Amino acid sequence: MFMEENRPIDALNNSKGKRILLKLKNGTEISGTLKAQDLHLNMWLADVELKRSEEITKYKDMLIRGDTILYVVP
């Protein structure tokens, strides 16, 4: 069976357990350890740092709705 490894969702699957960077449509930047995601790009992150302007806020866990994401850097 041929498996396609070049899809964006595969890059996210390979990033589980690793830190990723997200930028939201409202300009907020979020970095955290990817725990899980679904096909809608809803993402569950742990050890999160949320950056707005120059202010950084830390959270233990965060669920981000996929339609708010502008881009993801695995």
N, CA, C and O atoms as CSV, one atom per row, in Angstrom:
chain,resi,resn,atom,element,x,y,z
A,1,MET,N,N,0.841,-1.187,0.000
A,1,MET,CA,C,0.000,0.000,0.000
A,1,MET,C,C,0.885,1.249,0.000
A,1,MET,O,O,1.788,1.372,0.827
A,2,PHE,N,N,0.626,2.169,-0.924
A,2,PHE,CA,C,1.387,3.401,-1.047
A,2,PHE,C,C,0.875,4.427,-0.041
A,2,PHE,O,O,-0.325,4.692,0.021
A,3,MET,N,N,1.774,4.999,0.740
A,3,MET,CA,C,1.392,6.022,1.719
A,3,MET,C,C,2.012,7.349,1.309
A,3,MET,O,O,3.218,7.432,1.079
A,4,GLU,N,N,1.208,8.358,1.219
A,4,GLU,CA,C,1.673,9.703,0.883
A,4,GLU,C,C,2.211,10.357,2.152
A,4,GLU,O,O,1.482,10.477,3.137
A,5,GLU,N,N,3.465,10.777,2.144
A,5,GLU,CA,C,4.094,11.382,3.313
A,5,GLU,C,C,4.298,12.887,3.154
A,5,GLU,O,O,4.917,13.514,4.013
A,6,ASN,N,N,3.792,13.472,2.078
A,6,ASN,CA,C,4.048,14.874,1.809
A,6,ASN,C,C,2.856,15.769,2.081
A,6,ASN,O,O,2.865,16.938,1.698
A,7,ARG,N,N,1.832,15.245,2.735
A,7,ARG,CA,C,0.663,16.062,3.041
A,7,ARG,C,C,0.922,16.894,4.297
A,7,ARG,O,O,1.643,16.444,5.187
A,8,PRO,N,N,0.354,18.093,4.387
A,8,PRO,CA,C,0.531,18.912,5.585
A,8,PRO,C,C,0.079,18.213,6.866
A,8,PRO,O,O,0.702,18.385,7.914
A,9,ILE,N,N,-0.995,17.428,6.798
A,9,ILE,CA,C,-1.471,16.738,7.994
A,9,ILE,C,C,-0.444,15.726,8.479
A,9,ILE,O,O,-0.365,15.457,9.678
A,10,ASP,N,N,0.359,15.151,7.554
A,10,ASP,CA,C,1.425,14.223,7.947
A,10,ASP,C,C,2.518,14.950,8.726
A,10,ASP,O,O,3.063,14.401,9.684
A,11,ALA,N,N,2.839,16.171,8.328
A,11,ALA,CA,C,3.838,16.956,9.064
A,11,ALA,C,C,3.366,17.206,10.493
A,11,ALA,O,O,4.162,17.155,11.431
A,12,LEU,N,N,2.072,17.475,10.657
A,12,LEU,CA,C,1.537,17.668,12.012
A,12,LEU,C,C,1.545,16.366,12.797
A,12,LEU,O,O,1.894,16.359,13.978
A,13,ASN,N,N,1.165,15.269,12.161
A,13,ASN,CA,C,1.195,13.977,12.845
A,13,ASN,C,C,2.606,13.646,13.326
A,13,ASN,O,O,2.772,13.094,14.414
A,14,ASN,N,N,3.612,13.973,12.538
A,14,ASN,CA,C,4.999,13.727,12.926
A,14,ASN,C,C,5.487,14.689,14.001
A,14,ASN,O,O,6.545,14.469,14.592
A,15,SER,N,N,4.730,15.751,14.261
A,15,SER,CA,C,5.115,16.748,15.260
A,15,SER,C,C,4.492,16.497,16.630
A,15,SER,O,O,4.742,17.259,17.564
A,16,LYS,N,N,3.694,15.454,16.769
A,16,LYS,CA,C,3.096,15.152,18.079
A,16,LYS,C,C,4.201,14.918,19.102
A,16,LYS,O,O,5.160,14.185,18.858
A,17,GLY,N,N,4.037,15.560,20.249
A,17,GLY,CA,C,5.040,15.458,21.302
A,17,GLY,C,C,6.163,16.467,21.166
A,17,GLY,O,O,7.054,16.519,22.014
A,18,LYS,N,N,6.134,17.276,20.103
A,18,LYS,CA,C,7.166,18.293,19.875
A,18,LYS,C,C,6.541,19.680,19.955
A,18,LYS,O,O,5.325,19.829,19.842
A,19,ARG,N,N,7.386,20.696,20.151
A,19,ARG,CA,C,6.899,22.074,20.197
A,19,ARG,C,C,6.603,22.574,18.791
A,19,ARG,O,O,7.361,22.327,17.853
A,20,ILE,N,N,5.495,23.276,18.666
A,20,ILE,CA,C,5.117,23.891,17.401
A,20,ILE,C,C,4.786,25.361,17.660
A,20,ILE,O,O,4.562,25.763,18.802
A,21,LEU,N,N,4.760,26.147,16.603
A,21,LEU,CA,C,4.401,27.563,16.667
A,21,LEU,C,C,3.164,27.783,15.820
A,21,LEU,O,O,3.091,27.319,14.682
A,22,LEU,N,N,2.194,28.487,16.373
A,22,LEU,CA,C,0.967,28.832,15.658
A,22,LEU,C,C,0.844,30.344,15.597
A,22,LEU,O,O,1.248,31.043,16.526
A,23,LYS,N,N,0.295,30.842,14.518
A,23,LYS,CA,C,-0.106,32.247,14.459
A,23,LYS,C,C,-1.587,32.253,14.155
A,23,LYS,O,O,-2.041,31.617,13.204
A,24,LEU,N,N,-2.338,32.974,14.967
A,24,LEU,CA,C,-3.775,33.060,14.784
A,24,LEU,C,C,-4.128,34.238,13.895
A,24,LEU,O,O,-3.319,35.146,13.702
A,25,LYS,N,N,-5.327,34.221,13.360
A,25,LYS,CA,C,-5.793,35.285,12.466
A,25,LYS,C,C,-5.820,36.646,13.147
A,25,LYS,O,O,-5.730,37.674,12.476
A,26,ASN,N,N,-5.945,36.665,14.487
A,26,ASN,CA,C,-5.973,37.948,15.206
A,26,ASN,C,C,-4.573,38.451,15.554
A,26,ASN,O,O,-4.437,39.470,16.232
A,27,GLY,N,N,-3.516,37.741,15.091
A,27,GLY,CA,C,-2.143,38.177,15.310
A,27,GLY,C,C,-1.467,37.546,16.512
A,27,GLY,O,O,-0.265,37.737,16.699
A,28,THR,N,N,-2.184,36.813,17.321
A,28,THR,CA,C,-1.622,36.153,18.494
A,28,THR,C,C,-0.706,35.013,18.066
A,28,THR,O,O,-1.038,34.245,17.164
A,29,GLU,N,N,0.455,34.908,18.724
A,29,GLU,CA,C,1.366,33.798,18.483
A,29,GLU,C,C,1.312,32.849,19.665
A,29,GLU,O,O,1.311,33.281,20.818
A,30,ILE,N,N,1.268,31.550,19.379
A,30,ILE,CA,C,1.175,30.537,20.417
A,30,ILE,C,C,2.223,29.477,20.130
A,30,ILE,O,O,2.352,29.009,18.999
A,31,SER,N,N,2.974,29.098,21.161
A,31,SER,CA,C,3.882,27.962,21.024
A,31,SER,C,C,3.563,26.973,22.140
A,31,SER,O,O,3.220,27.358,23.257
A,32,GLY,N,N,3.685,25.700,21.811
A,32,GLY,CA,C,3.404,24.675,22.799
A,32,GLY,C,C,3.689,23.301,22.229
A,32,GLY,O,O,4.000,23.153,21.047
A,33,THR,N,N,3.580,22.297,23.086
A,33,THR,CA,C,3.804,20.913,22.693
A,33,THR,C,C,2.505,20.342,22.148
A,33,THR,O,O,1.487,20.331,22.840
A,34,LEU,N,N,2.539,19.872,20.920
A,34,LEU,CA,C,1.350,19.329,20.263
A,34,LEU,C,C,1.000,17.975,20.866
A,34,LEU,O,O,1.799,17.040,20.812
A,35,LYS,N,N,-0.193,17.873,21.439
A,35,LYS,CA,C,-0.679,16.618,22.011
A,35,LYS,C,C,-1.579,15.877,21.029
A,35,LYS,O,O,-1.491,14.656,20.907
A,36,ALA,N,N,-2.448,16.610,20.327
A,36,ALA,CA,C,-3.380,15.978,19.383
A,36,ALA,C,C,-3.941,17.033,18.446
A,36,ALA,O,O,-3.941,18.225,18.754
A,37,GLN,N,N,-4.427,16.565,17.277
A,37,GLN,CA,C,-5.138,17.429,16.335
A,37,GLN,C,C,-6.095,16.567,15.544
A,37,GLN,O,O,-5.966,15.343,15.501
A,38,ASP,N,N,-7.067,17.230,14.913
A,38,ASP,CA,C,-8.018,16.499,14.078
A,38,ASP,C,C,-7.975,17.054,12.662
A,38,ASP,O,O,-7.165,17.931,12.361
A,39,LEU,N,N,-8.837,16.550,11.798
A,39,LEU,CA,C,-8.825,16.978,10.399
A,39,LEU,C,C,-9.279,18.412,10.194
A,39,LEU,O,O,-9.047,18.981,9.128
A,40,HIS,N,N,-9.929,19.016,11.200
A,40,HIS,CA,C,-10.333,20.426,11.133
A,40,HIS,C,C,-9.221,21.337,11.641
A,40,HIS,O,O,-9.389,22.554,11.712
A,41,LEU,N,N,-8.079,20.737,11.996
A,41,LEU,CA,C,-6.915,21.419,12.568
A,41,LEU,C,C,-7.173,21.999,13.952
A,41,LEU,O,O,-6.437,22.879,14.398
A,42,ASN,N,N,-8.211,21.518,14.639
A,42,ASN,CA,C,-8.336,21.823,16.058
A,42,ASN,C,C,-7.138,21.175,16.731
A,42,ASN,O,O,-6.815,20.022,16.449
A,43,MET,N,N,-6.470,21.915,17.628
A,43,MET,CA,C,-5.239,21.405,18.224
A,43,MET,C,C,-5.260,21.519,19.730
A,43,MET,O,O,-5.732,22.508,20.290
A,44,TRP,N,N,-4.734,20.476,20.386
A,44,TRP,CA,C,-4.566,20.466,21.825
A,44,TRP,C,C,-3.076,20.599,22.105
A,44,TRP,O,O,-2.276,19.771,21.670
A,45,LEU,N,N,-2.707,21.660,22.844
A,45,LEU,CA,C,-1.312,21.933,23.172
A,45,LEU,C,C,-1.114,21.882,24.677
A,45,LEU,O,O,-2.034,22.158,25.447
A,46,ALA,N,N,0.099,21.527,25.089
A,46,ALA,CA,C,0.494,21.547,26.497
A,46,ALA,C,C,1.688,22.488,26.642
A,46,ALA,O,O,2.379,22.774,25.664
A,47,ASP,N,N,1.931,22.970,27.867
A,47,ASP,CA,C,3.051,23.880,28.159
A,47,ASP,C,C,3.065,25.054,27.176
A,47,ASP,O,O,4.032,25.268,26.445
A,48,VAL,N,N,1.975,25.795,27.184
A,48,VAL,CA,C,1.706,26.816,26.166
A,48,VAL,C,C,2.235,28.183,26.585
A,48,VAL,O,O,2.131,28.578,27.746
A,49,GLU,N,N,2.804,28.894,25.616
A,49,GLU,CA,C,3.153,30.306,25.765
A,49,GLU,C,C,2.379,31.089,24.723
A,49,GLU,O,O,2.527,30.846,23.525
A,50,LEU,N,N,1.556,32.027,25.169
A,50,LEU,CA,C,0.728,32.844,24.289
A,50,LEU,C,C,1.311,34.248,24.289
A,50,LEU,O,O,1.480,34.850,25.349
A,51,LYS,N,N,1.619,34.773,23.109
A,51,LYS,CA,C,2.241,36.093,22.989
A,51,LYS,C,C,1.305,37.048,22.261
A,51,LYS,O,O,0.936,36.822,21.109
A,52,ARG,N,N,0.932,38.112,22.949
A,52,ARG,CA,C,0.166,39.221,22.360
A,52,ARG,C,C,0.983,40.481,22.561
A,52,ARG,O,O,1.353,40.811,23.688
A,53,SER,N,N,1.265,41.180,21.491
A,53,SER,CA,C,2.170,42.338,21.538
A,53,SER,C,C,3.477,41.870,22.156
A,53,SER,O,O,4.135,40.989,21.601
A,54,GLU,N,N,3.869,42.434,23.288
A,54,GLU,CA,C,5.103,42.014,23.959
A,54,GLU,C,C,4.803,41.226,25.230
A,54,GLU,O,O,5.728,40.847,25.948
A,55,GLU,N,N,3.534,40.975,25.519
A,55,GLU,CA,C,3.136,40.275,26.738
A,55,GLU,C,C,3.046,38.764,26.487
A,55,GLU,O,O,2.415,38.327,25.524
A,56,ILE,N,N,3.678,37.976,27.355
A,56,ILE,CA,C,3.644,36.516,27.248
A,56,ILE,C,C,2.893,35.947,28.446
A,56,ILE,O,O,3.189,36.280,29.593
A,57,THR,N,N,1.917,35.085,28.167
A,57,THR,CA,C,1.139,34.410,29.201
A,57,THR,C,C,1.335,32.910,29.034
A,57,THR,O,O,1.325,32.404,27.912
A,58,LYS,N,N,1.515,32.196,30.143
A,58,LYS,CA,C,1.741,30.753,30.096
A,58,LYS,C,C,0.504,30.011,30.585
A,58,LYS,O,O,-0.169,30.444,31.521
A,59,TYR,N,N,0.216,28.877,29.929
A,59,TYR,CA,C,-0.901,28.014,30.282
A,59,TYR,C,C,-0.419,26.567,30.298
A,59,TYR,O,O,0.502,26.200,29.569
A,60,LYS,N,N,-1.050,25.753,31.135
A,60,LYS,CA,C,-0.705,24.331,31.192
A,60,LYS,C,C,-1.196,23.611,29.939
A,60,LYS,O,O,-0.437,22.864,29.322
A,61,ASP,N,N,-2.448,23.824,29.557
A,61,ASP,CA,C,-3.068,23.188,28.392
A,61,ASP,C,C,-3.914,24.211,27.654
A,61,ASP,O,O,-4.392,25.180,28.243
A,62,MET,N,N,-4.095,23.984,26.344
A,62,MET,CA,C,-4.940,24.875,25.560
A,62,MET,C,C,-5.488,24.116,24.355
A,62,MET,O,O,-4.774,23.336,23.726
A,63,LEU,N,N,-6.743,24.347,24.045
A,63,LEU,CA,C,-7.369,23.822,22.835
A,63,LEU,C,C,-7.589,24.997,21.894
A,63,LEU,O,O,-8.208,25.993,22.268
A,64,ILE,N,N,-7.084,24.877,20.681
A,64,ILE,CA,C,-7.203,25.949,19.700
A,64,ILE,C,C,-8.087,25.476,18.563
A,64,ILE,O,O,-7.859,24.415,17.981
A,65,ARG,N,N,-9.085,26.263,18.257
A,65,ARG,CA,C,-10.001,25.925,17.169
A,65,ARG,C,C,-9.305,26.147,15.829
A,65,ARG,O,O,-8.698,27.194,15.604
A,66,GLY,N,N,-9.395,25.166,14.952
A,66,GLY,CA,C,-8.667,25.181,13.693
A,66,GLY,C,C,-8.970,26.352,12.782
A,66,GLY,O,O,-8.078,26.813,12.070
A,67,ASP,N,N,-10.194,26.848,12.776
A,67,ASP,CA,C,-10.529,27.939,11.857
A,67,ASP,C,C,-10.005,29.295,12.321
A,67,ASP,O,O,-10.203,30.292,11.627
A,68,THR,N,N,-9.338,29.358,13.486
A,68,THR,CA,C,-8.717,30.605,13.941
A,68,THR,C,C,-7.237,30.656,13.584
A,68,THR,O,O,-6.590,31.683,13.791
A,69,ILE,N,N,-6.691,29.560,13.049
A,69,ILE,CA,C,-5.258,29.451,12.785
A,69,ILE,C,C,-4.913,30.008,11.404
A,69,ILE,O,O,-5.526,29.646,10.400
A,70,LEU,N,N,-3.918,30.898,11.378
A,70,LEU,CA,C,-3.411,31.433,10.125
A,70,LEU,C,C,-2.319,30.511,9.555
A,70,LEU,O,O,-2.345,30.160,8.376
A,71,TYR,N,N,-1.363,30.127,10.410
A,71,TYR,CA,C,-0.348,29.160,9.982
A,71,TYR,C,C,0.214,28.397,11.168
A,71,TYR,O,O,0.079,28.808,12.320
A,72,VAL,N,N,0.853,27.264,10.853
A,72,VAL,CA,C,1.490,26.399,11.854
A,72,VAL,C,C,2.913,26.117,11.387
A,72,VAL,O,O,3.146,25.834,10.212
A,73,VAL,N,N,3.860,26.195,12.315
A,73,VAL,CA,C,5.238,25.837,12.023
A,73,VAL,C,C,5.587,24.621,12.891
A,73,VAL,O,O,5.739,24.747,14.106
A,74,PRO,N,N,5.713,23.443,12.263
A,74,PRO,CA,C,6.057,22.245,13.055
A,74,PRO,C,C,7.520,22.259,13.489
A,74,PRO,O,O,7.974,21.332,14.159
